[in-house]
């Protein structure tokens, strides 16, 4: 059984806003990065996965064993208009992971999990969580090097 350490996923943020007159400096801060923990891939004849939704619920297919639990990413919004409804989305921006050490097999972020919207508080602040689904290739190979794998994803905030 090979143990594969999946580290913190790197993050690309984009904040899209429409302003009518005054310039507003809206910020997004990563509090805790999304991590799929440490897993062991024991079978890869078909696509295997580990998933965590933005509420923290974890699921996996039978070919992946969780050694240390995945953790949702936590993000805060600040300097937005007070009591503002904002719309959130997240998508993967690269097809497969890249790894710190060269690995014959890589992973894919095949889905993201994020609330559709939130309303900022009276001070223009808010917070939300991000999860996702990490999948194998289904190639039949279980040659995943014990290293950190990274995948970039994009968070969009619109209001």
C-alpha positions in Angstrom: 0.0 0.0 0.0 1.5 3.4 -1.0 0.8 6.4 1.1 0.4 9.7 -0.8 0.7 12.9 1.0 -1.5 15.6 -0.4 -0.6 19.0 0.8 -2.2 22.3 0.8 -3.7 23.2 -2.5 -2.5 26.5 -3.8 -5.0 29.1 -4.5 -5.6 31.8 -7.1 -8.1 34.4 -6.1 -10.0 36.8 -8.3 -12.5 39.3 -7.1 -14.8 40.8 -9.7 -17.0 43.7 -8.6 -19.0 46.4 -10.2 -18.8 49.9 -8.7 -21.1 52.7 -9.5 -19.1 55.6 -8.1 -16.8 55.2 -5.2 -13.8 52.9 -5.3 -14.1 50.1 -2.7 -11.2 47.9 -1.7 -12.7 44.5 -1.2 -10.4 41.8 0.2 -10.4 38.0 0.4 -8.1 36.3 2.9 -7.3 32.7 3.2 -7.6 31.6 6.8 -7.1 27.9 6.3 -6.1 26.3 3.0 -8.1 23.5 1.4 -6.3 20.2 2.0 -7.1 16.6 1.1 -5.0 15.3 4.0 -2.9 12.2 3.6 -4.3 9.3 1.5 -3.2 6.0 0.2 -4.2 5.0 -3.3 -4.6 1.2 -3.3 -6.5 0.8 -6.6 -6.7 2.9 -9.8 -8.3 0.6 -12.4 -11.1 3.1 -12.6 -11.3 6.7 -11.4 -11.0 6.8 -7.6 -11.8 9.9 -5.5 -11.8 11.6 -2.1 -14.2 14.4 -1.6 -14.9 17.0 1.1 -17.9 19.4 0.7 -17.9 22.9 2.1 -19.7 21.7 5.2 -16.8 19.3 6.0 -18.5 16.0 5.0 -15.9 13.6 3.6 -16.6 10.7 1.2 -14.2 8.4 -0.7 -14.3 5.6 -3.2 -13.0 2.1 -2.1 -9.6 2.5 -3.8 -8.6 5.4 -1.6 -7.9 5.2 2.1 -7.8 8.3 4.3 -4.8 8.4 6.6 -5.3 12.0 7.9 -8.6 13.7 7.2 -9.2 16.4 4.6 -9.9 19.9 5.8 -12.1 22.5 4.1 -10.5 25.8 3.1 -11.8 28.8 5.0 -11.8 32.3 3.6 -12.9 35.7 4.9 -14.3 38.7 3.0 -13.6 42.2 4.3 -14.2 45.7 3.2 -17.3 44.8 1.2 -20.5 46.9 1.4 -22.5 46.3 4.6 -25.3 43.7 4.3 -24.4 42.9 0.7 -25.4 39.7 -1.0 -22.4 38.3 -2.8 -22.3 35.4 -5.2 -19.5 32.8 -4.9 -18.0 30.2 -7.3 -14.9 28.1 -7.5 -13.4 26.2 -10.4 -10.2 24.3 -11.1 -7.8 26.2 -13.4 -5.4 23.3 -14.3 -6.1 19.9 -15.7 -3.9 17.8 -13.3 -1.9 18.4 -10.2 1.8 19.0 -10.1 4.0 17.5 -7.5 7.0 18.6 -5.5 8.8 15.4 -6.6 8.2 13.9 -10.1 5.4 11.4 -9.9 4.2 9.1 -12.8 0.6 9.6 -11.6 -1.1 12.9 -10.8 -4.5 13.9 -9.4 -7.4 16.0 -10.8 -9.6 18.5 -9.0 -12.8 17.3 -10.7 -15.3 19.4 -8.7 -15.4 22.2 -6.2 -17.8 22.7 -3.4 -18.7 26.3 -2.2 -21.9 28.0 -1.1 -23.6 29.9 -3.9 -23.9 33.1 -2.0 -23.6 34.8 1.4 -24.6 38.2 2.9 -21.9 40.3 4.5 -22.5 41.6 8.0 -23.1 45.2 9.0 -19.4 45.8 8.8 -19.0 44.4 5.2 -17.4 41.2 6.4 -18.2 37.5 5.8 -16.7 34.1 5.7 -17.1 30.9 3.7 -15.7 27.4 3.2 -14.5 25.6 0.1 -14.2 21.9 -0.5 -13.7 19.7 -3.6 -13.3 16.3 -5.1 -9.9 15.0 -5.9 -9.8 12.1 -8.4 -7.2 9.7 -9.8 -6.7 9.0 -13.5 -8.1 5.5 -13.6 -5.1 4.4 -15.6 -4.5 1.2 -13.6 -1.2 2.4 -12.1 -0.9 3.1 -8.4 2.6 4.7 -8.7 2.0 7.9 -6.8 5.2 9.2 -5.3 5.1 10.1 -1.5 5.2 13.9 -2.0 3.0 17.0 -1.9 0.6 17.5 -4.9 -0.8 20.9 -5.8 -3.7 22.1 -7.9 -4.7 25.7 -8.6 -8.3 26.8 -8.4 -10.1 30.1 -8.8 -12.6 31.7 -6.5 -14.8 34.4 -7.9 -16.8 36.8 -5.8 -19.4 38.9 -7.6 -21.9 41.4 -6.3 
